Amino acid sequence: MVNIIRFIFNHPLNQQHKMLSIWRFFKWQISSRLWSGSFVFNWIDDSKLIISNGMTGATGNIYVGLMEYEDMGFLLHYLQEDDLFYDIGANVGVYTILASKVKKSKTFSFEPLPNTYERLLDNIQINRLNNVVTNNIGLSSEKSKLYFTTDRDTMNSVALNTDINKVEIIVDTLDNISRKFGIPKAIKIDVEGYESNVLKGAKEVLQSNNLEVIILELNGNGEKFGFKDDDIHKDLVKYGFNSYTYNPFKRKLIKLDKYGTHNTIYIRKDSVTNINKILKKANSFNVNGIDL
């Protein structure tokens, strides 16, 4: 709990009202223990999130407005109406809602776990979204079946042989999907260490100039599958991408020598100039009383 409070207290969106954010945290902790059901949380613009106790990733948006501040802020300023966005590892649909409810983009959401997929559908329904295509599958380097863990909330991933609680899931490749539905303008990949295999199944997509942005989680989790973050970074550079973080307040991309400790924004080199123009002109959004 101490780490969560420290995170909330130091979050960039909370600098003007730190105690209010701490109050939201304790209010949620008390409410979620008194009531075992789900809560509807009013989020950015008129978007909503259905959240229940134990959703450690989604509940962060109650406390701080945007749990993944740099990446979510970038998505809000970058995506435009009718852009095609792929949300890989959608979980309950936080990025999907930002893209399709707030920004009116068309989203293909991929969530392999059946129970989490149902929560994703609930969030799409309550937001009355008709511009989202949901897929109850995983993505990998080839079309097959894989086992996924089921007992780790947002940390569920492709299972290891030693894992006990798991379920068999159909997986396909990003290239196969894109041949049917089109190459996206932006992709978010959060698959708890399995990023390398997802990218191996996306060679055609990565070579296409239609793809401008990849928001990718690199935090060392791939080592359990034998993948190194350094190798993923080098491969993306070879495909013509550079790594960035983003300051939503200044609307500024900051080029990195390598990659961040959590999510990293990879942008195709030829697209940077135009994307900077889009970021500067984007409408502002009110997040917990702060204009972003």
Buried (B, 14 or more C-beta within 10 A) or exposed (E): EEEBBEBBBEBBBBEEBEEEBBEBBEEBBEEBEEEEEBBEBEBBEEBBBBBBBEBEBBBBBBBBBBBBBBBBBBBBBBBEEEBBBBBBBBBBBBBBBBBBBBBBBBBBBBBBBEEBBEBBBBBBEBBEBEBBBBBBBBBBBEEEEBBBBBEBBBEBBBBEEEBEEBBEBBBBBBBBBBEEBEBBBBBBBBBBBBBBBBBBBBBBBBEBEEBBBBBBBBBEBBEEBEBEBEEBBEBBBEBBBBBBBBBBEEBEBEEBEEBBEEBBBBBBEEBBEEBBEBBEEBEEBEBBEBEB
